[in-house]
Amino acid sequence: MSRTVIRGGLVVTASDEIHADVLIEDGRIAALAASGTAAAESFTADRTIDATGKYVIPGGVDAHTHMELPFGGTFASDTFETGTRAAAWGGTTTIIDFAVQSVGHTLREGLDTWHAKADGNCAIDYGFHMIVSDVNEHTLKEMDHLVEEGITSFKQFMAYPGVFYSDDGQILRAMQRSADNGGLIMMHAENGIAIDVLVEQALARGETDPRYHGEVRKALLEAEATHRAIKLAQVAGAPLYVVHVSATEAVAELARARDEGLNVFGETCPQYLFLSTDNLAEPGFEGAKYVCSTPLRPKEHQAALWRGLRTNDLQVVSTDHCPFCFTGQKDLGRGDFSKIPNGLPGVENRMDLLHQAVVDGHISRRRWIEIACATPARMFGLYPKKGTIAPGADADVVIYDPHAEQVMSAETHHMNVDYSAYEGKRTTGRVETVLSRGEPVITEREYTGRAGHGVFTPRSTCQYLN
């Protein structure tokens, strides 16, 4: 039996802040006791970690990543090995990635492909959502089997006609099935049919620069799709989780649905909280670095997103980590913004950016842990195994220095991508040590993990419903 004790830190969870010592046995949290008490002094261990002056927080749960995703004639540049290592450097100890069903293929084929990519390669634990691209009777039956296997969430797209797109009838059928089997439908809510018309018209006018990506993917078309997804879910009697919410108008649709008591949830991402169309409009082709969908919005949308996170109209911050190198991948779209691969790197930056939001007064410490650890774990059936520090939970623990300062840069990050979306940004707070199931993955800013430590983690159904 291996035992570790973490002494003297401020333990921060979604519900509590307490100066406590944490005892870890065999990969799990065994006990907590207030620092300096007889109970804490009685903890004995093979390894002691001094967390004086530091936070002791649950490892982050990033519920939206795309490692090795094929997109736009290329692949996301992070493998499961490089991407999960970078996640650990950033204080994230669980990712939920997306297995992809291709049109004409089964869910099982897609899932098997993603298992093969990840198995034996991950530094931290991982789960899968299933992207459903081809709704038919066989697919609907398969959804039931996947829920039984711990793949309890299914993503559909109202965008990308000809690739991932589902029409309203297909969406309704999948939602009806999830209402029966307990699965959660995740929705990319943008009106892709209308967007394609605007793309075609922009290119015909010679508007080819990256900034036009943001102009054609209008906030109103995100809001319209969000509204439509909510109504379809209401008809089906199914819960709904809307991914990467970026626009004031879309937040308003979610807030209205939640005010009506519907099981409708929203996720946003750091890029929408910290970046804007100013980045898309950077000179030359630099704006291509910031092409993602939903797109970055004008700065004034940020206030609504922060407010949504404070009022719980938005519950989760994930990254939608989908990196493409500027050279050799993003530049496939020189002269035609519609050919720029969509996606940003961010799995390593999320916990630090959200801590900066605490420093800046946008959210509280506990809300930081809630939106980055506890709620994603609850939403996707991993709580309390993941997302908290409590007896019985996996010992996924981060020692976090709230005073250390850093400058985000491609020179120093560990993601396998040649630029940082946050190049030069100064932040306060930094990960010092990371344990995954009690094993040190990052030890005082040194990588001590290994590919294959991380294991596939089946999930129960959503634990966040009314």
C-alpha positions as CSV (number, residue, x, y, z in Angstrom):
1,M,0.0,0.0,0.0
2,S,1.5,3.3,-1.0
3,R,0.6,6.4,1.1
4,T,1.1,10.0,0.4
5,V,0.2,13.0,2.6
6,I,-0.2,16.5,1.4
7,R,0.4,18.9,4.2
8,G,-0.5,22.6,5.0
9,G,-2.3,23.6,1.8
10,L,-5.7,25.3,1.4
11,V,-8.0,22.6,0.0
12,V,-10.4,24.3,-2.4
13,T,-13.4,22.3,-3.8
14,A,-16.6,23.5,-5.4
15,S,-18.3,23.7,-1.9
16,D,-15.5,24.3,0.6
17,E,-12.2,26.0,1.4
18,I,-10.3,24.5,4.4
19,H,-6.7,24.4,5.5
20,A,-6.3,20.6,5.6
21,D,-3.9,17.8,5.2
22,V,-4.9,15.2,2.7
23,L,-4.1,11.5,3.0
24,I,-3.9,9.4,-0.1
25,E,-3.8,5.6,-0.1
26,D,-3.6,3.3,-3.2
27,G,-4.6,6.0,-5.6
28,R,-7.6,7.4,-3.7
29,I,-8.3,10.1,-1.1
30,A,-8.4,8.3,2.2
31,A,-9.0,11.1,4.6
32,L,-8.8,14.9,5.2
33,A,-8.1,16.5,8.5
34,A,-7.7,20.2,9.5
35,S,-4.0,21.0,9.4
36,G,-2.2,21.0,12.8
37,T,-4.9,18.8,14.5
38,A,-4.1,15.5,16.2
39,A,-6.0,13.7,13.4
40,A,-3.8,15.3,10.7
41,E,-0.6,14.6,12.7
42,S,-1.6,10.9,12.9
43,F,-1.3,10.6,9.1
44,T,1.8,8.6,8.1
45,A,3.1,8.2,4.6
46,D,5.9,7.1,2.3
47,R,5.8,10.5,0.6
48,T,5.0,13.9,2.0
49,I,4.2,16.9,-0.1
50,D,4.5,20.3,1.5
51,A,1.7,22.5,0.2
52,T,2.2,25.5,2.6
53,G,1.0,28.7,0.9
54,K,-0.5,26.7,-2.0
55,Y,-3.9,25.6,-3.0
56,V,-4.7,21.9,-3.1
57,I,-7.4,21.5,-5.8
58,P,-9.0,18.6,-7.7
59,G,-7.5,17.8,-11.0
60,G,-9.3,19.6,-13.9
61,V,-11.9,17.8,-16.0
62,D,-11.8,19.0,-19.6
63,A,-15.0,17.6,-21.1
64,H,-14.3,18.8,-24.7
65,T,-11.1,17.8,-26.5
66,H,-10.2,16.6,-30.0
67,M,-6.9,14.8,-30.0
68,E,-5.9,13.5,-33.5
69,L,-9.2,14.7,-35.0
70,P,-9.3,14.4,-38.8
71,F,-10.6,17.8,-40.1
72,G,-10.4,19.8,-43.3
73,G,-7.9,17.4,-45.0
74,T,-5.6,17.3,-42.0
75,F,-5.4,16.1,-38.4
76,A,-5.4,17.9,-35.0
77,S,-1.7,18.2,-34.2
78,D,-1.8,16.8,-30.7
79,T,-1.8,13.0,-30.3
80,F,-3.3,11.4,-27.2
81,E,0.2,11.2,-25.8
82,T,1.2,14.8,-26.4
83,G,-2.2,16.2,-25.6
84,T,-2.7,14.4,-22.3
85,R,0.8,15.3,-21.2
86,A,0.1,19.0,-22.0
87,A,-3.2,18.7,-20.1
88,A,-1.3,17.4,-17.0
89,W,1.1,20.3,-17.2
90,G,-1.9,22.6,-17.1
91,G,-3.5,20.9,-14.1
92,T,-6.1,18.8,-16.0
93,T,-6.2,15.1,-15.0
94,T,-9.2,13.9,-17.0
95,I,-10.2,14.6,-20.6
96,I,-13.3,13.5,-22.4
97,D,-12.5,13.3,-26.1
98,F,-14.8,12.7,-29.1
99,A,-14.9,9.5,-31.0
100,V,-16.3,10.0,-34.5
101,Q,-18.8,8.0,-36.4
102,S,-18.2,8.6,-40.1
103,V,-21.2,8.7,-42.4
104,G,-21.8,5.1,-43.7
105,H,-20.1,3.6,-40.7
106,T,-21.3,2.3,-37.3
107,L,-20.8,4.0,-33.9
108,R,-18.8,0.9,-32.9
109,E,-16.3,1.3,-35.7
110,G,-15.7,4.9,-34.7
111,L,-15.4,4.1,-31.1
112,D,-13.0,1.2,-31.8
113,T,-10.8,3.6,-33.8
114,W,-10.6,6.1,-31.0
115,H,-9.9,3.4,-28.4
116,A,-7.0,2.3,-30.6
117,K,-5.6,5.9,-30.8
118,A,-5.8,6.4,-27.0
119,D,-5.0,3.0,-25.5
120,G,-1.6,2.9,-23.8
121,N,-0.8,6.5,-24.9
122,C,-2.4,8.7,-22.3
123,A,-0.7,10.3,-19.3
124,I,-4.0,11.0,-17.6
125,D,-7.4,9.3,-17.5
126,Y,-9.8,9.8,-20.3
127,G,-13.4,9.1,-21.5
128,F,-15.2,9.4,-24.8
129,H,-18.3,11.1,-26.1
130,M,-19.6,9.8,-29.4
131,I,-20.1,12.1,-32.4
132,V,-23.2,10.8,-34.2
133,S,-23.0,11.7,-37.9
134,D,-25.4,9.2,-39.4
135,V,-28.7,8.6,-37.6
136,N,-30.5,5.5,-38.7
137,E,-32.2,2.5,-37.0
138,H,-28.9,0.7,-36.4
139,T,-27.2,3.8,-35.0
140,L,-30.1,4.4,-32.5
141,K,-29.8,0.8,-31.2
142,E,-26.1,1.2,-30.9
143,M,-26.6,4.3,-28.7
144,D,-28.3,2.1,-26.1
145,H,-25.3,-0.3,-26.0
146,L,-22.8,2.6,-25.7
147,V,-24.6,4.0,-22.7
148,E,-24.3,0.6,-21.1
149,E,-20.5,0.7,-21.8
150,G,-20.1,4.1,-20.2
151,I,-20.2,6.3,-23.3
152,T,-23.2,8.3,-22.1
153,S,-23.1,11.4,-24.3
154,F,-23.6,11.9,-28.0
155,K,-22.7,15.0,-30.0
156,Q,-24.6,16.2,-33.0
157,F,-23.9,19.1,-35.4
158,M,-26.3,21.6,-36.8
159,A,-23.2,22.9,-38.7
160,Y,-20.8,21.4,-41.3
161,P,-23.2,20.2,-44.0
162,G,-21.7,17.2,-45.8
163,V,-19.4,16.3,-42.9
164,F,-21.0,16.0,-39.4
165,Y,-24.3,17.7,-40.1
166,S,-27.6,16.3,-38.9
167,D,-31.0,17.6,-39.9
168,D,-33.8,18.4,-37.5
169,G,-35.4,15.0,-38.0
170,Q,-32.2,13.1,-37.3
171,I,-31.6,15.3,-34.2
172,L,-35.1,14.6,-32.9
173,R,-34.7,10.9,-33.3
174,A,-31.4,10.9,-31.4
175,M,-32.9,13.0,-28.7
176,Q,-35.9,10.7,-28.3
177,R,-33.5,7.8,-28.0
178,S,-31.4,9.6,-25.4
179,A,-34.6,10.4,-23.5
180,D,-35.1,6.7,-23.1
181,N,-31.6,5.4,-22.5
182,G,-30.3,8.2,-20.3
183,G,-27.8,9.6,-22.7
184,L,-27.0,13.3,-23.0
185,I,-27.2,15.0,-26.4
186,M,-24.4,17.6,-26.9
187,M,-25.1,20.1,-29.6
188,H,-22.9,22.2,-31.9
189,A,-25.5,24.9,-32.4
190,E,-24.9,26.9,-35.5
191,N,-27.2,27.1,-38.6
192,G,-24.7,25.5,-41.0
193,I,-27.0,25.6,-44.0
194,A,-27.4,29.4,-43.8
195,I,-23.7,29.9,-42.9
196,D,-22.7,28.0,-46.1
197,V,-24.7,30.5,-48.2
198,L,-23.0,33.4,-46.4
199,V,-19.5,31.8,-47.0
200,E,-20.2,31.4,-50.7
201,Q,-21.4,35.0,-51.0
202,A,-18.4,36.4,-49.0
203,L,-15.9,34.5,-51.2
204,A,-17.7,35.7,-54.4
205,R,-17.1,39.2,-53.1
206,G,-13.4,38.5,-52.7
207,E,-13.6,38.5,-48.9
208,T,-11.1,35.8,-48.2
209,D,-9.2,36.9,-45.1
210,P,-9.5,35.0,-41.7
211,R,-11.6,37.8,-40.2
212,Y,-14.5,36.9,-42.5
213,H,-14.8,33.5,-40.8
214,G,-16.2,35.4,-37.8
215,E,-18.4,37.7,-40.0
216,V,-20.2,34.9,-41.8
217,R,-20.8,32.7,-38.8
218,K,-23.2,35.2,-37.3
219,A,-24.2,35.3,-33.6
220,L,-27.8,35.3,-34.7
221,L,-27.3,32.0,-36.4
222,E,-25.8,30.6,-33.2
223,A,-28.8,31.9,-31.3
224,E,-31.3,30.5,-33.8
225,A,-29.7,27.1,-33.7
226,T,-29.6,27.1,-29.9
227,H,-33.3,28.0,-29.8
228,R,-34.1,25.3,-32.3
229,A,-32.1,22.6,-30.4
230,I,-33.8,23.6,-27.1
231,K,-37.3,23.2,-28.7
232,L,-36.4,19.8,-30.3
233,A,-35.1,18.6,-26.9
234,Q,-38.3,19.8,-25.3
235,V,-40.4,17.9,-27.9
236,A,-38.2,14.8,-27.2
237,G,-38.3,15.2,-23.4
238,A,-34.5,15.0,-23.4
239,P,-31.8,17.0,-21.6
240,L,-29.5,19.1,-23.8
241,Y,-25.9,20.3,-23.4
242,V,-24.9,23.1,-25.8
243,V,-21.2,23.2,-26.5
244,H,-18.9,26.2,-27.0
245,V,-21.4,28.9,-26.4
246,S,-19.9,32.2,-27.7
247,A,-22.6,34.8,-28.2
248,T,-24.8,37.0,-25.9
249,E,-27.9,36.0,-27.9
250,A,-27.2,32.3,-27.4
251,V,-26.7,32.7,-23.6
252,A,-30.1,34.4,-23.6
253,E,-31.8,31.4,-25.2
254,L,-30.2,29.1,-22.6
255,A,-31.2,31.4,-19.7
256,R,-34.8,31.5,-21.0
257,A,-35.0,27.7,-21.2
258,R,-33.5,27.3,-17.8
259,D,-36.0,29.8,-16.3
260,E,-38.7,27.5,-17.7
261,G,-37.2,24.7,-15.7
262,L,-35.8,22.8,-18.7
263,N,-32.7,20.5,-18.4
264,V,-30.7,22.6,-20.7
265,F,-27.0,23.3,-20.1
266,G,-24.3,25.4,-21.6
267,E,-20.6,25.3,-22.0
268,T,-18.2,28.1,-22.9
269,C,-14.5,28.0,-23.5
270,P,-11.5,30.3,-22.5
271,Q,-11.1,31.6,-26.1
272,Y,-14.5,33.3,-25.9
273,L,-13.8,34.7,-22.5
274,F,-10.3,36.1,-23.3
275,L,-10.1,36.5,-27.1
276,S,-12.2,38.3,-29.7
277,T,-12.7,39.3,-33.3
278,D,-9.7,41.7,-32.7
279,N,-7.6,38.5,-32.9
280,L,-9.2,37.2,-36.1
281,A,-8.5,40.6,-37.6
282,E,-4.8,40.5,-36.8
283,P,-2.7,41.7,-39.9
284,G,-1.5,39.4,-42.6
285,F,-2.6,35.9,-42.1
286,E,-2.1,35.9,-38.3
287,G,-5.9,35.8,-37.8
288,A,-5.9,32.2,-39.0
289,K,-4.5,31.2,-35.7
290,Y,-7.8,32.1,-34.1
291,V,-10.2,30.4,-36.5
292,C,-12.5,28.1,-34.6
293,S,-16.3,27.4,-34.6
294,T,-18.3,28.8,-33.1
295,P,-16.1,31.8,-33.9
296,L,-14.6,34.4,-31.7
297,R,-17.0,37.3,-31.1
298,P,-16.6,41.1,-30.6
299,K,-15.4,41.8,-27.1
300,E,-18.7,43.0,-25.9
301,H,-20.0,39.4,-25.8
302,Q,-17.6,38.5,-23.1
303,A,-19.6,40.3,-20.3
304,A,-22.6,38.1,-21.0
305,L,-20.5,34.9,-20.9
306,W,-18.9,35.9,-17.5
307,R,-22.4,36.8,-16.2
308,G,-23.7,33.4,-17.4
309,L,-20.9,31.6,-15.5
310,R,-21.8,33.6,-12.3
311,T,-25.5,33.0,-12.6
312,N,-25.1,29.3,-13.6
313,D,-26.8,29.8,-17.0
314,L,-23.5,28.5,-18.2
315,Q,-22.2,25.6,-16.1
316,V,-18.9,24.4,-17.6
317,V,-15.7,25.8,-19.1
318,S,-14.1,23.3,-21.5
319,T,-11.4,24.0,-24.1
320,D,-12.6,22.4,-27.4
321,H,-8.9,21.8,-27.7
322,C,-8.3,21.1,-31.4
323,P,-4.9,22.4,-32.4
324,F,-3.6,22.9,-35.9
325,C,-0.1,24.3,-36.6
326,F,0.1,27.7,-38.2
327,T,2.7,26.5,-40.7
328,G,1.5,23.6,-42.8
329,Q,-2.1,23.4,-41.5
330,K,-3.8,26.7,-40.8
331,D,-2.1,28.1,-44.0
332,L,-4.2,25.6,-46.1
333,G,-6.7,28.5,-46.0
334,R,-4.5,31.2,-47.4
335,G,-6.7,33.0,-49.9
336,D,-9.9,31.2,-48.7
337,F,-10.9,31.5,-45.1
338,S,-13.3,28.5,-45.4
339,K,-10.4,26.2,-45.9
340,I,-8.6,27.1,-42.6
341,P,-8.9,24.1,-40.3
342,N,-11.2,25.1,-37.4
343,G,-9.7,24.8,-33.9
344,L,-7.5,26.3,-31.2
345,P,-5.0,24.9,-28.8
346,G,-5.9,25.3,-25.1
347,V,-5.9,22.2,-23.0
348,E,-2.8,23.4,-21.1
349,N,-4.1,26.9,-20.5
350,R,-7.6,26.5,-19.1
351,M,-7.0,26.1,-15.4
352,D,-4.5,29.0,-15.4
353,L,-6.8,31.3,-17.4
354,L,-9.7,30.6,-15.1
355,H,-7.5,31.2,-12.0
356,Q,-6.7,34.6,-13.7
357,A,-10.4,35.2,-13.8
358,V,-10.5,34.7,-10.0
359,V,-7.6,37.2,-9.6
360,D,-9.5,39.6,-11.9
361,G,-12.7,39.3,-9.9
362,H,-14.9,37.6,-12.5
363,I,-15.5,34.4,-10.4
364,S,-14.8,33.1,-7.0
365,R,-12.2,30.4,-6.1
366,R,-14.9,27.8,-5.5
367,R,-16.7,28.7,-8.7
368,W,-13.3,28.2,-10.5
369,I,-13.3,24.6,-9.2
370,E,-17.0,24.2,-9.9
371,I,-16.9,25.1,-13.6
372,A,-13.5,23.4,-14.3
373,C,-13.7,20.3,-12.2
374,A,-16.9,19.4,-10.3
375,T,-19.6,20.3,-12.7
376,P,-18.0,18.7,-15.8
377,A,-17.5,15.6,-13.7
378,R,-21.2,15.7,-12.6
379,M,-22.5,16.5,-16.0
380,F,-20.8,13.5,-17.6
381,G,-21.2,10.9,-14.9
382,L,-17.7,10.9,-13.2
383,Y,-18.6,12.5,-9.9
384,P,-17.4,12.0,-7.1
385,K,-14.7,9.7,-8.6
386,K,-13.4,12.8,-10.4
387,G,-13.9,16.5,-9.7
388,T,-13.5,16.8,-5.9
389,I,-11.2,16.1,-3.0
390,A,-13.2,13.8,-0.7
391,P,-12.7,10.4,0.9
392,G,-13.1,7.7,-1.8
393,A,-12.4,10.0,-4.7
394,D,-9.6,9.3,-7.1
395,A,-6.5,11.0,-5.9
396,D,-6.4,13.4,-8.9
397,V,-4.9,16.4,-7.1
398,V,-3.1,19.6,-8.1
399,I,-0.8,21.6,-5.9
400,Y,-1.3,25.1,-7.2
401,D,0.8,28.1,-6.5
402,P,-1.6,31.1,-6.6
403,H,1.2,33.7,-6.5
404,A,3.6,32.4,-9.2
405,E,3.5,34.5,-12.3
406,Q,4.0,33.3,-15.8
407,V,3.8,34.4,-19.4
408,M,2.0,32.1,-21.8
409,S,4.0,31.3,-24.9
410,A,4.6,28.7,-27.6
411,E,8.2,28.7,-26.4
412,T,7.3,27.2,-23.1
413,H,4.0,25.3,-23.6
414,H,3.9,21.5,-24.0
415,M,1.1,21.3,-26.6
416,N,2.3,20.0,-30.0
417,V,1.5,23.1,-31.9
418,D,3.7,25.9,-33.2
419,Y,1.8,28.9,-31.7
420,S,0.0,29.9,-28.6
421,A,-3.5,31.5,-28.8
422,Y,-2.4,33.5,-25.7
423,E,1.1,34.4,-26.7
424,G,2.6,37.0,-24.2
425,K,-0.4,36.9,-21.8
426,R,0.7,37.4,-18.2
427,T,-1.1,35.3,-15.7
428,T,-0.9,34.8,-11.9
429,G,-1.0,31.3,-10.7
430,R,0.7,28.1,-11.8
431,V,0.5,24.4,-11.5
432,E,3.4,23.0,-9.4
433,T,2.6,19.3,-8.8
434,V,0.0,17.0,-10.3
435,L,-1.1,13.6,-9.1
436,S,-3.2,11.3,-11.2
437,R,-4.7,8.5,-9.1
438,G,-2.0,9.2,-6.5
439,E,0.9,8.9,-9.0
440,P,3.0,12.1,-9.6
441,V,2.6,13.2,-13.3
442,I,4.1,16.7,-12.7
443,T,6.5,17.0,-9.8
444,E,7.6,20.5,-8.9
445,R,7.4,21.6,-12.5
446,E,9.1,18.5,-13.9
447,Y,7.2,15.9,-16.0
448,T,7.3,12.5,-14.1
449,G,4.4,10.8,-15.8
450,R,4.3,8.2,-18.5
451,A,2.2,7.3,-21.5
452,G,-0.1,4.5,-20.5
453,H,-0.7,5.6,-16.9
454,G,-4.0,7.1,-18.0
455,V,-6.9,4.6,-18.4
456,F,-10.2,4.7,-20.2
457,T,-12.9,5.7,-17.6
458,P,-16.5,4.6,-18.2
459,R,-19.1,7.1,-17.1
460,S,-22.5,6.9,-15.6
461,T,-25.4,9.1,-17.0
462,C,-25.6,12.8,-16.3
463,Q,-25.8,13.5,-12.6
464,Y,-26.8,17.1,-13.0
465,L,-30.5,16.8,-14.0
466,N,-33.4,18.5,-12.2
